[in-house]
C-alpha cells in the first residue's frame, strides 16, 4: 500500500499555490545514508514501481510497472539501494491533482493549478527532505520520467551523483506536440467532459480519454512492431468494442486486429485513469525544455558534476536515438563523464518498459560502477557525411 506525505503549502511554477501538497509514494529497501535512488515514472505511471504482490491502489500498466527492473537481485537491486518512487503532482494515484479533494471538499477538477516537470522535481525534493534523504546516489526515469531525471541535474545538481535518462530527450519535437494536442482535443470535445466538471454521479468522458490513449499507443509503437503484431489481419466484427459506435458501412469492411487492440486498450485505460489528469500531465511533458532559462542544454547542465547515462532505442520515434545523442553531447560539453547506450530494438518507445533484458544490464552496471566500470564512455559511431549513425554496441567490454 502506498504511503502519503503532506508537504505543506506549495507554489507551482504557474504562480498559483495550494495549502497542502500531498504526494503518494512507495519505498523499497533500506536507507543507509548514501544509497538512495529516485525512480521517476512515465506519463501515466504511478508510485507502484515494483512488487507485484505488494498491495497497491493502482491497476493495469500502472501496477508494478518496472517490476522486472526494480527489486531484490534485479538491475536496481533493492538489497543494495533504497528506492523511492512518488506519484507526481497533477496525476491521479493519490498525489494532489485534479481528482483530489480541493479546499471546498469537492474535487479540484480544472481549478487545480497547471503543473510542470519542474514542479515534480521540487515536490520530490520536499518528499526526500521529509524522508530524511539529503542526497541521491542516482535518479532514473524513462520517457517524461527521463525529463524529470534531467531536471534533477539542472535544478539540484549538488543533490544527485548519477543521472540515468532512458528513452527521453531534452524536449518534444513538433510531430509529438501535434499528436498530443489532438489527444487533448479528443478529451475536451467529449460532451461528458463538461468543462472538466464531470466528477460525481454523472458520466465520465470515457470515449475522449480512450481516444487520447489510442493516439498515445500509436506513438509508443514502431511501424515494424505494428506490422509484426497486427499486419492487416481482420479480428472479425464480433471483436468490435461496444464502447465505440461504428459507422453504417463498417459491416462491409474488416474490423482489423490493430483496431481491436487500440479499442480494447483505450477502453481499459479509461477505466483506471482520470481525463483531467491526462490533460495536465501531457501539458507538463509538452512544455518541458531542458534549456529553459538558459542559452543551451549544456549550459543548463553545467553545474552538474556527477555522471550520466542516456539510453535510447533505434525503433523509438517518440524520442529518437538522434535526440538521445544530442542529450549525451550536452552532458559531454560540460565535461560530465557520460555514456550513450543505443539499443537496437524495433519495439518502439515502450521498449524501455517491455524489454528488461536490454534495459536492465546497462542500468544496473551504471548504478554500481558508473562509466568507470565495465561501461565504455560512448556507444555511437559517426560516418562521414552523416549527422548521426547509431549502432548497437554493448556498454560492456568483450
C-alpha positions as CSV (number, residue, x, y, z in Angstrom):
1,X,0.0,0.0,0.0
2,X,1.3,3.5,-0.8
3,X,2.2,6.0,1.9
4,X,1.3,9.6,1.6
5,X,3.3,12.7,2.7
6,X,1.7,16.1,3.4
7,X,4.3,18.7,2.3
8,X,2.5,21.9,3.3
9,X,1.9,25.0,1.1
10,X,3.3,24.6,-2.4
11,X,3.6,27.3,-5.1
12,X,3.6,26.0,-8.6
13,X,5.6,27.4,-11.4
14,X,2.4,29.0,-12.8
15,X,2.3,31.2,-9.7
16,X,-0.7,29.6,-8.0
17,X,-0.5,27.8,-4.7
18,X,-2.3,25.1,-2.7
19,X,-2.3,25.0,1.0
20,X,-1.1,21.4,1.4
21,X,0.6,19.4,-1.3
22,X,0.1,15.6,-0.9
23,X,2.4,13.1,-2.6
24,X,1.7,9.4,-2.7
25,X,4.9,7.4,-2.7
26,X,6.5,3.9,-2.1
27,X,9.9,2.9,-0.9
28,X,11.8,-0.3,-1.3
29,X,15.0,-1.4,0.5
30,X,16.7,0.1,3.5
31,X,18.3,3.6,3.6
32,X,22.0,3.5,4.7
33,X,22.8,7.2,4.1
34,X,24.3,7.2,0.6
35,X,22.3,4.6,-1.4
36,X,19.0,6.4,-2.3
37,X,17.7,6.0,-5.9
38,X,14.8,8.1,-7.1
39,X,12.8,6.4,-9.8
40,X,10.6,8.8,-11.9
41,X,7.6,7.3,-13.6
42,X,6.4,7.9,-17.1
43,X,3.2,9.8,-18.2
44,X,0.5,7.6,-16.8
45,X,2.7,5.5,-14.4
46,X,2.4,5.5,-10.6
47,X,4.4,5.3,-7.4
48,X,4.0,1.5,-7.5
49,X,7.1,0.8,-9.5
50,X,7.7,-2.8,-8.3
51,X,6.5,-5.7,-6.2
52,X,3.6,-7.4,-8.0
53,X,2.4,-9.0,-4.7
54,X,2.6,-5.7,-2.8
55,X,-0.9,-4.2,-2.1
56,X,-1.5,-1.2,-4.3
57,X,-4.2,1.2,-5.3
58,X,-3.0,1.1,-8.9
59,X,-4.1,-1.2,-11.7
60,X,-3.2,-2.2,-15.3
61,X,0.1,-0.9,-16.7
62,X,0.5,1.4,-13.7
63,X,0.8,-1.5,-11.3
64,X,4.4,-2.7,-10.7
65,X,5.3,-1.1,-14.0
66,X,9.1,-1.8,-13.7
67,X,8.9,-5.0,-11.7
68,X,11.5,-6.6,-14.0
69,X,14.0,-3.9,-13.3
70,X,13.5,-2.9,-9.6
71,X,13.7,-5.4,-6.8
72,X,15.9,-7.8,-4.9
73,X,18.7,-9.1,-7.2
74,X,17.5,-7.1,-10.1
75,X,19.1,-4.3,-12.0
76,X,18.0,-1.7,-9.5
77,X,18.8,-4.0,-6.6
78,X,16.8,-3.2,-3.5
79,X,19.2,-5.3,-1.5
80,X,21.7,-2.6,-2.1
81,X,19.6,0.5,-2.9
82,X,16.9,2.5,-1.1
83,X,14.4,3.1,-3.9
84,X,11.8,5.9,-3.8
85,X,9.1,6.5,-6.3
86,X,6.5,9.2,-6.0
87,X,3.3,9.9,-7.9
88,X,3.8,13.3,-9.4
89,X,1.5,16.3,-8.7
90,X,-1.3,16.5,-11.2
91,X,-1.7,12.7,-11.5
92,X,-4.5,10.6,-10.1
93,X,-2.8,7.9,-8.0
94,X,-3.0,9.6,-4.6
95,X,-1.0,12.7,-5.1
96,X,-2.6,16.2,-5.3
97,X,-4.2,16.6,-8.7
98,X,-7.5,17.4,-10.5
99,X,-9.4,14.4,-9.0
100,X,-8.2,15.0,-5.4
101,X,-10.2,17.0,-2.9
102,X,-10.0,20.7,-3.1
103,X,-10.4,23.2,-0.2
104,X,-14.2,23.2,-0.6
105,X,-14.4,19.4,-0.2
106,X,-15.1,18.9,-3.9
107,X,-12.6,17.5,-6.5
108,X,-10.3,20.2,-7.8
109,X,-11.0,19.5,-11.5
110,X,-9.6,22.1,-13.7
111,X,-9.3,24.5,-10.8
112,X,-6.1,22.7,-9.9
113,X,-3.0,24.8,-10.8
114,X,-1.2,24.0,-14.0
115,X,1.8,21.7,-13.3
116,X,5.3,21.5,-14.9
117,X,8.1,18.9,-14.8
118,X,9.9,21.4,-12.6
119,X,7.1,21.3,-10.1
120,X,7.5,17.5,-10.0
121,X,11.2,17.9,-9.2
122,X,10.7,20.4,-6.5
123,X,7.9,18.3,-4.9
124,X,10.2,15.2,-4.9
125,X,12.9,17.3,-3.2
126,X,10.5,18.1,-0.5
127,X,9.4,14.5,-0.1
128,X,13.1,13.4,0.2
129,X,13.6,16.0,2.9
130,X,10.6,14.5,4.7
131,X,12.1,11.1,4.4
132,X,15.5,12.3,5.7
133,X,17.3,11.7,2.4
134,X,19.6,14.7,1.7
135,X,21.3,13.4,-1.4
136,X,20.7,10.8,-4.1
137,X,23.1,8.2,-5.4
138,X,21.1,8.3,-8.6
139,X,17.9,9.4,-10.3
140,X,16.4,7.3,-13.1
141,X,13.4,7.8,-15.3
142,X,12.0,6.8,-18.7
143,X,10.1,9.0,-21.2
144,X,8.8,12.1,-19.4
145,X,10.2,10.4,-16.3
146,X,13.6,10.8,-18.0
147,X,12.9,14.5,-18.4
148,X,12.2,14.6,-14.7
149,X,15.5,12.9,-14.1
150,X,17.3,15.5,-16.3
151,X,15.5,18.3,-14.4
152,X,17.2,17.0,-11.2
153,X,20.6,17.5,-12.8
154,X,19.5,21.0,-13.8
155,X,17.8,22.1,-10.6
156,X,19.6,20.1,-7.9
157,X,23.0,19.3,-9.4
158,X,24.6,19.0,-6.0
159,X,22.0,16.6,-4.7
160,X,22.5,13.7,-7.2
161,X,25.6,11.8,-8.2
162,X,24.3,9.8,-11.2
163,X,21.5,10.5,-13.8
164,X,20.0,7.8,-15.9
165,X,17.8,9.2,-18.7
166,X,16.0,6.4,-20.6
167,X,14.0,6.8,-23.9
168,X,13.8,10.6,-23.5
169,X,15.1,13.9,-24.8
170,X,15.6,17.5,-23.9
171,X,12.2,18.4,-25.3
172,X,9.4,17.0,-27.5
173,X,9.5,17.6,-31.3
174,X,6.7,19.2,-33.3
175,X,5.2,15.9,-34.5
176,X,4.8,14.7,-31.0
177,X,3.4,18.0,-29.9
178,X,0.9,17.8,-32.7
179,X,-0.3,14.4,-31.7
180,X,-0.6,15.3,-28.0
181,X,-2.7,18.3,-29.0
182,X,-5.1,16.1,-30.9
183,X,-5.3,13.8,-27.9
184,X,-6.3,16.6,-25.6
185,X,-8.9,17.7,-28.0
186,X,-10.4,14.2,-28.0
187,X,-11.0,14.7,-24.3
188,X,-12.2,18.3,-24.3
189,X,-14.7,17.7,-27.2
190,X,-16.3,14.7,-25.5
191,X,-19.7,16.1,-24.3
192,X,-19.2,14.2,-21.0
193,X,-16.1,16.2,-20.2
194,X,-18.3,19.1,-19.2
195,X,-15.5,21.6,-18.9
196,X,-13.7,19.3,-16.6
197,X,-16.5,19.2,-14.0
198,X,-17.6,15.5,-14.5
199,X,-17.0,14.2,-11.0
200,X,-19.9,12.8,-9.1
201,X,-22.8,10.6,-10.3
202,X,-22.7,11.7,-14.0
203,X,-20.9,10.0,-16.9
204,X,-17.1,10.4,-17.3
205,X,-15.5,11.4,-20.6
206,X,-14.6,7.8,-21.3
207,X,-14.6,7.9,-25.1
208,X,-12.5,11.1,-25.2
209,X,-9.9,9.7,-22.8
210,X,-9.9,6.3,-24.6
211,X,-9.2,8.0,-28.0
212,X,-6.5,10.1,-26.4
213,X,-4.8,6.9,-25.2
214,X,-5.2,5.3,-28.6
215,X,-3.1,8.1,-30.1
216,X,-0.6,7.5,-27.4
217,X,-0.3,3.8,-28.2
218,X,0.3,4.7,-31.9
219,X,3.2,6.9,-30.7
220,X,4.6,4.3,-28.4
221,X,4.9,1.5,-31.1
222,X,7.1,1.5,-34.2
223,X,5.9,0.7,-37.8
224,X,7.8,-2.6,-37.8
225,X,6.4,-3.7,-34.4
226,X,2.8,-2.9,-35.5
227,X,3.4,-4.8,-38.7
228,X,4.6,-7.9,-36.8
229,X,1.9,-7.7,-34.1
230,X,-1.1,-6.9,-36.3
231,X,-0.4,-6.6,-40.0
232,X,-3.7,-6.1,-41.9
233,X,-5.4,-9.1,-40.3
234,X,-9.1,-9.0,-39.5
235,X,-10.3,-9.6,-36.0
236,X,-13.9,-10.2,-37.0
237,X,-16.8,-8.0,-36.3
238,X,-17.6,-10.0,-33.1
239,X,-14.4,-8.4,-31.6
240,X,-15.7,-4.8,-32.0
241,X,-15.9,-3.0,-28.7
242,X,-19.3,-1.8,-27.5
243,X,-17.7,1.5,-26.3
244,X,-17.2,2.8,-29.8
245,X,-20.0,3.2,-32.3
246,X,-19.1,2.0,-35.8
247,X,-20.3,3.8,-38.9
248,X,-23.0,2.1,-41.1
249,X,-20.6,1.0,-43.7
250,X,-18.3,-0.8,-41.2
251,X,-20.1,-4.1,-41.7
252,X,-18.8,-4.4,-45.3
253,X,-15.2,-3.9,-44.3
254,X,-12.9,-5.9,-41.9
255,X,-12.6,-4.8,-38.3
256,X,-8.9,-5.2,-38.0
257,X,-6.7,-6.6,-35.2
258,X,-5.0,-3.2,-34.8
259,X,-8.4,-1.5,-34.3
260,X,-9.4,-4.2,-31.8
261,X,-6.1,-3.7,-29.9
262,X,-6.5,0.1,-29.8
263,X,-10.1,-0.1,-28.8
264,X,-9.5,-2.6,-26.0
265,X,-6.5,-0.8,-24.5
266,X,-8.2,2.6,-24.8
267,X,-11.3,1.4,-23.0
268,X,-9.2,-0.3,-20.3
269,X,-7.1,2.8,-19.8
270,X,-10.2,5.0,-19.4
271,X,-11.3,2.7,-16.5
272,X,-8.1,3.4,-14.5
273,X,-7.1,7.0,-15.3
274,X,-8.5,10.4,-14.9
275,X,-9.2,12.6,-18.0
276,X,-8.3,15.9,-16.4
277,X,-5.0,14.4,-15.1
278,X,-4.2,13.2,-18.6
279,X,-4.6,16.8,-19.8
280,X,-2.4,18.2,-17.1
281,X,0.4,15.6,-17.5
282,X,0.6,15.9,-21.2
283,X,0.8,19.7,-20.9
284,X,3.7,19.3,-18.4
285,X,5.5,17.0,-20.8
286,X,4.9,19.2,-23.9
287,X,6.1,22.3,-22.1
288,X,9.4,20.9,-20.8
289,X,12.5,22.3,-22.3
290,X,15.8,21.4,-20.7
291,X,17.4,24.7,-21.9
292,X,14.5,26.8,-20.5
293,X,16.1,29.8,-18.7
294,X,19.5,29.1,-20.3
295,X,21.1,29.6,-23.6
296,X,21.6,25.9,-24.3
297,X,21.1,22.4,-22.9
298,X,24.7,22.1,-21.9
299,X,24.5,25.4,-20.1
300,X,21.5,24.1,-18.2
301,X,23.6,21.1,-17.1
302,X,26.8,23.0,-16.4
303,X,26.6,22.8,-12.6
304,X,26.1,19.0,-12.6
305,X,29.4,17.3,-11.8
306,X,28.3,13.7,-11.5
307,X,27.9,11.0,-14.2
308,X,25.2,10.5,-16.8
309,X,23.9,7.6,-18.8
310,X,21.5,8.1,-21.8
311,X,19.7,5.1,-23.2
312,X,17.8,5.2,-26.5
313,X,16.2,2.7,-28.8
314,X,16.5,2.5,-32.6
315,X,12.8,1.9,-33.1
316,X,11.7,4.8,-30.9
317,X,10.3,7.8,-32.9
318,X,8.8,9.4,-29.8
319,X,12.3,10.1,-28.5
320,X,14.8,9.2,-31.2
321,X,18.4,8.0,-31.0
322,X,19.4,11.3,-32.5
323,X,17.7,13.1,-29.6
324,X,19.5,10.8,-27.2
325,X,22.8,11.6,-28.8
326,X,22.1,15.3,-28.6
327,X,21.4,14.9,-25.0
328,X,24.6,13.0,-24.4
329,X,26.5,15.7,-26.3
330,X,25.1,18.3,-23.9
331,X,26.5,16.3,-21.0
332,X,29.8,15.9,-22.7
333,X,30.1,19.6,-23.4
334,X,30.1,20.2,-19.7
335,X,32.9,17.7,-19.1
336,X,30.5,15.3,-17.4
337,X,31.5,11.7,-17.6
338,X,28.7,10.2,-19.7
339,X,27.7,7.3,-21.9
340,X,25.1,6.9,-24.6
341,X,23.8,3.4,-24.9
342,X,21.9,2.7,-28.1
343,X,19.7,-0.4,-28.0
344,X,18.8,-2.0,-31.3
345,X,15.1,-2.6,-31.0
346,X,12.1,-2.4,-33.3
347,X,9.6,-2.3,-30.5
348,X,9.2,1.5,-30.3
349,X,9.1,3.8,-27.4
350,X,7.6,1.2,-25.0
351,X,10.8,-0.8,-25.3
352,X,12.1,0.7,-22.0
353,X,9.1,-0.9,-20.3
354,X,8.9,-4.3,-22.1
355,X,12.5,-5.2,-22.9
356,X,14.1,-5.5,-19.5
357,X,16.8,-7.8,-20.9
358,X,18.1,-4.8,-22.8
359,X,17.4,-2.1,-20.2
360,X,18.4,-3.8,-17.0
361,X,22.1,-4.6,-17.7
362,X,23.3,-1.1,-18.6
363,X,21.2,0.5,-15.8
364,X,22.5,-1.9,-13.2
365,X,26.1,-1.6,-14.4
366,X,25.9,2.2,-14.4
367,X,24.3,2.3,-10.9
368,X,27.0,0.1,-9.5
369,X,30.1,1.4,-11.4
370,X,29.2,4.5,-13.3
371,X,31.1,4.9,-16.6
372,X,34.4,3.8,-15.0
373,X,33.5,0.2,-14.5
374,X,32.8,-2.2,-17.4
375,X,30.9,0.6,-19.2
376,X,32.6,2.5,-22.0
377,X,32.2,6.2,-22.4
378,X,30.4,6.2,-25.7
379,X,28.4,3.7,-27.9
380,X,28.0,5.8,-31.0
381,X,29.8,5.8,-34.3
382,X,29.6,8.6,-36.8
383,X,30.0,8.1,-40.5
384,X,31.4,10.9,-42.6
385,X,28.6,12.9,-44.0
386,X,26.0,11.5,-41.6
387,X,24.6,13.6,-38.8
388,X,24.2,10.6,-36.6
389,X,24.6,6.9,-37.3
390,X,23.6,4.7,-34.3
391,X,25.0,1.2,-33.9
392,X,24.1,-1.4,-31.3
393,X,27.2,-1.6,-29.1
394,X,27.1,-3.0,-25.6
395,X,28.3,-1.0,-22.7
396,X,30.2,-4.0,-21.6
397,X,33.7,-4.8,-22.8
398,X,34.1,-8.0,-24.7
